[in-house]
């Protein structure tokens, strides 16, 4: 099933540039179509540097929520550790919300099957 990132602004002010950094586990792949899908919801294309996927979003008003699908493909199966998240306003990186990495179980691919 597809992962969905939910970003909520719980502050009384508009967050002009919300940023979310996701620690991707080994074997997580983001296709061009996946990048386009994220950009459609976030308002900007994501960046990937090593194992970190950075999603910089358009402004998020007070109380607003944005649901961003994470259409990842997996090149390996098994129990992987990752998907830790840091979310913060670009102008207030010291006030980040942190979710630690967690175990993620990926079913092994069948030989000759799609990823």
C-alpha positions as CSV (number, residue, x, y, z in Angstrom):
1,X,0.0,0.0,0.0
2,X,1.1,3.5,-0.7
3,X,2.5,5.6,2.1
4,X,1.0,9.1,2.8
5,X,2.7,11.9,4.6
6,X,0.3,14.1,6.5
7,X,1.6,17.6,7.3
8,X,-0.5,19.8,9.7
9,X,0.0,23.4,10.7
10,X,-0.9,23.5,14.3
11,X,0.4,27.0,14.8
12,X,-1.7,30.2,14.8
13,X,0.4,31.6,11.9
14,X,0.8,30.7,8.2
15,X,4.0,28.7,7.7
16,X,5.4,30.4,4.6
17,X,7.8,27.6,3.6
18,X,7.2,24.3,5.3
19,X,9.9,21.7,4.9
20,X,9.8,18.0,5.5
21,X,12.9,15.8,5.5
22,X,12.3,12.0,5.3
23,X,15.1,9.5,6.0
24,X,14.6,6.8,3.3
25,X,15.6,3.3,4.1
26,X,18.1,1.5,1.8
27,X,16.3,0.2,-1.2
28,X,13.7,3.0,-1.4
29,X,13.4,4.4,-4.9
30,X,11.5,7.5,-6.1
31,X,10.6,7.4,-9.8
32,X,10.1,10.4,-12.0
33,X,6.3,9.8,-11.8
34,X,6.7,9.7,-8.0
35,X,8.5,13.1,-8.0
36,X,5.7,14.5,-10.2
37,X,3.0,13.2,-7.8
38,X,4.7,14.7,-4.8
39,X,5.2,18.0,-6.6
40,X,1.5,18.1,-7.5
41,X,0.5,18.0,-3.8
42,X,3.4,19.9,-2.2
43,X,3.6,22.6,-4.8
44,X,7.3,22.0,-5.5
45,X,9.4,19.1,-6.7
46,X,11.1,17.1,-4.0
47,X,14.9,16.9,-3.7
48,X,16.9,13.8,-2.8
49,X,20.4,13.9,-1.4
50,X,21.6,10.5,-0.4
51,X,19.0,8.8,1.7
52,X,17.2,12.1,2.6
53,X,14.1,13.2,0.6
54,X,13.4,16.9,1.2
55,X,9.9,18.2,0.4
56,X,9.6,22.0,0.4
57,X,6.0,23.1,0.3
58,X,4.0,26.1,-0.6
59,X,2.5,28.1,2.3
60,X,0.4,26.3,4.8
61,X,-2.3,28.4,6.6
62,X,-3.1,27.9,10.3
63,X,-5.0,24.7,10.9
64,X,-4.4,23.5,7.4
65,X,-3.4,19.9,6.5
66,X,-1.7,18.6,3.4
67,X,-1.7,14.9,2.4
68,X,1.3,14.0,0.2
69,X,1.5,10.4,-1.2
70,X,5.0,8.9,-1.1
71,X,4.9,6.5,-4.0
72,X,8.1,4.7,-3.2
73,X,9.4,1.6,-5.0
74,X,11.4,-1.0,-3.1
75,X,14.4,-2.7,-4.7
76,X,14.9,-5.0,-1.7
77,X,12.6,-6.9,0.7
78,X,12.8,-7.6,4.4
79,X,12.7,-5.4,7.5
80,X,14.4,-2.1,6.9
81,X,14.8,0.9,9.2
82,X,13.9,4.4,8.0
83,X,11.1,6.8,7.3
84,X,12.2,9.1,10.2
85,X,10.7,12.6,9.6
86,X,11.8,16.1,10.5
87,X,9.2,18.8,9.7
88,X,9.9,22.5,10.2
89,X,9.3,26.0,8.9
90,X,12.3,27.3,6.8
91,X,12.5,30.4,9.1
92,X,12.4,28.3,12.3
93,X,14.5,25.1,11.8
94,X,15.1,25.0,15.6
95,X,11.4,24.2,16.2
96,X,11.3,21.0,14.2
97,X,8.9,18.2,14.9
98,X,10.8,14.9,14.8
99,X,9.5,11.4,14.2
100,X,12.2,8.8,14.7
101,X,13.0,6.1,12.1
102,X,11.0,2.9,12.5
103,X,11.2,-0.7,11.2
104,X,9.4,-1.1,7.8
105,X,8.7,-4.6,6.5
106,X,8.8,-4.9,2.7
107,X,7.6,-8.1,1.1
108,X,10.2,-9.6,-1.2
109,X,9.6,-9.2,-4.9
110,X,8.7,-12.1,-7.1
111,X,11.2,-13.0,-9.8
112,X,10.3,-11.3,-13.0
113,X,7.5,-9.3,-11.3
114,X,7.2,-5.5,-11.2
115,X,8.8,-3.5,-8.4
